[in-house]
Amino acid sequence: MTVTLEEFEADGTPREWLFAYWESENKRKQPWKFDFHFKLSPEVLQQWWPLEAVHEFCLKFCAIYATVDIAFYWELAQYLWAKWFQPGMPCRFGNFFAKYVGCYMPDSPKTVPELLLAHRCICAQVLLRQLTLHSTDDKPRGRKVDDRAEDPCENHENYELEALFHAIFIVIDTIPPLNSPSTRARDDREFVAATPVLLVRTGEFHDLKTGPIDFAPIESLSEELDGNFNVRRINMGDAVDFILDLQRRNSDHPY
């Protein structure tokens, strides 16, 4: 559900109560969504997804594609929450730093070219569903539709794909070795921040206020991958900081 504080205040709901509820619910749900995450395959890419699945890609700054089956979903979600959440940020149910996608099945896309194609397919379906609403097909199935069961068509117009989501994504493609900085980390936050990842820019920058994404600010923190200037090997912490900075510079509502 996506709402604004003003909509609830018009009904007499105190702002402080609403924000506290939103914070607790979002913080509780995001680790669960990382654990029970979306799994990508060629078959899934060809399907017409239910609106609930489409909405999960909206209001996120980027996708995180994992080509290896990591065991620290919960710790990753908690780390991202701590980096992303700011007191007083706009209250929008469903917004978060990233959408986590599992790509570790045998037929999942795994190489950067395959992930780029999959990412464009995902963005295309989400954008299409923003423009068209198929009420009959997208009604909840297998459960009673009552006051407690939200119709996914309700508030559909409030879900949107962030401009930055088109332009960049993160790939977790390695599990940290035993002697890596992340496995020697003193706590979960250090472990996640030191995890090596790929940062990929897609070339889809037309809706960004700042134009094409420039990797110059992270050149000293990363290295180019196999001569591909659109891909950098970097640790998770620096990749997250880079994307957060991009979002702040490209959005009127940076959170």
N, C-alpha and C positions, 0 to 999 in steps of 0.2 A: 504494500500500500504506500502511495506517495502523497503526502499532504504538506501543507505549509502551516506554520504557527498561526498565521493570520486566520486561516480557515477554522481552526479549533477555537481560537480566541473569540471569533464571532459567535460561537455557540456557548461561550462562557467558560471554556476550559482554561485554567490558569497556565500561563506560559512556562513557569518554573516546573509545574507538574508534567506537562507535555514533554519538555526537553529531558527531564530525568527519566521518563518512561522510554522515550526514543533511544536514549543512550544505553539503558540497561538491556532493552530488547535487541538492538543492533549488535551490541557487544556480545550478547549471548548467542545470537544466531550465526554470526559470521564464522566462528571456528567450526560450528556444526556443518555449515555449507562447504567449508574447505575439506572436511573429513568425508562427507558424502557428496563428492564433487561430480561435476559434469565430465563424462568420458567421451572422447572424440574418436571417431572412426570414419572411413569413407561412407559407410552405410548411414551413420548419423548425419553426416553433412548433407545427404540427399533427402533427408526427411523434412516434413513440414512440422516444426516444433510447436508444442502447446505454448500458449502465451506465458504461462508461469516460467518456462525455460527461457523464452525470449527476454522477459523482464530482468532475469538474473544478469544479463550482459549490459543492461542499461545502468546509468548513473555510476559507472566505474571509470577510473582513469586509464586502466590498461588491462590486458589479459596476462596471466601467468600460465604458460604452457609447460607442463612437466613431462619430459620424455623418459624419465625414470620414476619409479614408484617410491617416493620418499616416505619417511615414517614420521615426519615432524609437521604434519598439517596444522595441528593445534598451535604449536609454537610459532609457526609462520603467520597464522592469522592474528595471534596476539601481538606479535612484533609489528605487523602492518597497522593494526589498530592503534598501538602506542605512537607510531610515527604520524599517522593520518589524523587522528581525532584531535580537535581543538575545541575548548569550551566556547560556546556561543556560535558555533558553526551552524549553517542553515540546516534545519530539521527536515530531512527528506528520507522517508522510510525506504530502504533498499540501497542507499548510496554507500559506497565503500571504496577503498583504494583500488582493489583489483578483483577480477573474476578468475578463479582458479580452474584450470582445465587439465584433466589427465590425458596424456598422449603416450602412455606406456604399454598399451595393448599391442599385440604383434602387427596389426594392420593400421595402427595409428600413424598420422604424419609425424615425422621425427626430424628430418633435415630442415634447415632454414628455408630453402625454396618450398618444401612441402607445407611448412607451417605458415609461410606467407600466403600461399594459395588458400589454405584452410581459414586463415584469419580474414581474408577478403570475402570468402563465402559466408562466414558468420556475420560480418558487418552488413553484407548485402541482404541477408534474410531479416536481420533485426530492423534495418531501415525500411524494408518492404512492409514489415508488420506494423511499423509506426504509421504507415500511410494507409493501410487497409486493416479492417477489423472483422474477423470472421466469428461472429458471436456464437453460432450454432456449434461449429467445430471445436471451439475453445471453452465451452462450458465444462466445469469440473465433472469428471466421471467417477462412478464408484463410491460416491459419498452423497449424503443428503445435503441439498442446498438450503440452508436455513440461515438464521441470523449470525451464526458463528462461522459459516463457510463463505469465504470471500469469493465473489465472482471475479475471475481474472480480467474480464472485460471492463470492470469498474475501475476507474482511474487510469485506464490504459494510456490515455493521452498525456499523462504526467510522466511517463517513462520515456527517456530519450538516450540515445547513444552519444556519449561525450566525444567532442571533436578529437581529443587527444587519444581516445581509445583506437581510432582509425590509424593513428600515426606511429605508434610504438608499442612493443610488447616485450615481455621478459620470458626467457626460456631457462628452466632448470634441467640441465642435461647431464649432470654428473652428481654422484653421491660423494660427499667429502671423504677423502681417504683418512686413515687413522691418525696420521701425523699432520694433518692440515690445521691451520689456525682455528677453523670452526670446531673441529673435534676436540681441540685443546681448550676451547672457550670455557670460561668459568660459569657461565649461565646460558639459558636458552636464548636470550636476546643477542648475546655475542655470537653464539653458534649460528643463528639465522643470518645476522649481518655479514658474517665472513663466508657464507656459502657462495661458491663461484657460480655465476650465471652468464647467460648471453643477453645483451640488450640490443634489440633489433628495431631499426627505423624502417617503416614500410614505404616511404615516399608519398604517402597520402597526407599532405600537410595543408591542403587548400583552405580548410576551415580554421586553421590556427592563426591567431592574431600576429604571432611572432614569425610566421612563415616557416621555411624548412627547418627541421631540427638540426642544430649544430652540436656535434660531439666535442668541440674544442674544450669546453669546461671540464671534461672528464678524461682528456687525453693522458694526463699524468696518472690517472687512477685506473686505467684500463689499457687493453691492447687490441689492435685490430685482428680479426679472425680470418686467417688464410687469405689475406689480401682483399677481403670484402669490406669496403669502407662504411657499409651500412650496418655492420655487426661488430660489437665490442665485447670482449671478455672482461668482466668486472665482478666485484662482489655485490651481494644483494643489497647491503646497506647503502652503498654509493649509488646503485641503480635506483633505489627507492627515493633517495634524496634528489636525484636528478629529475625524476618524473614529477615529484611534488613541486619542485621549482618551476618546471615547465607548466604545470597546471595553474599555479599561482599567477604566472605571467600571461596566461591565455584565457582566463575566465573571469567574468564579473563575479562569479560565485565559486571561488577556488576550492571549496571543499565539497 
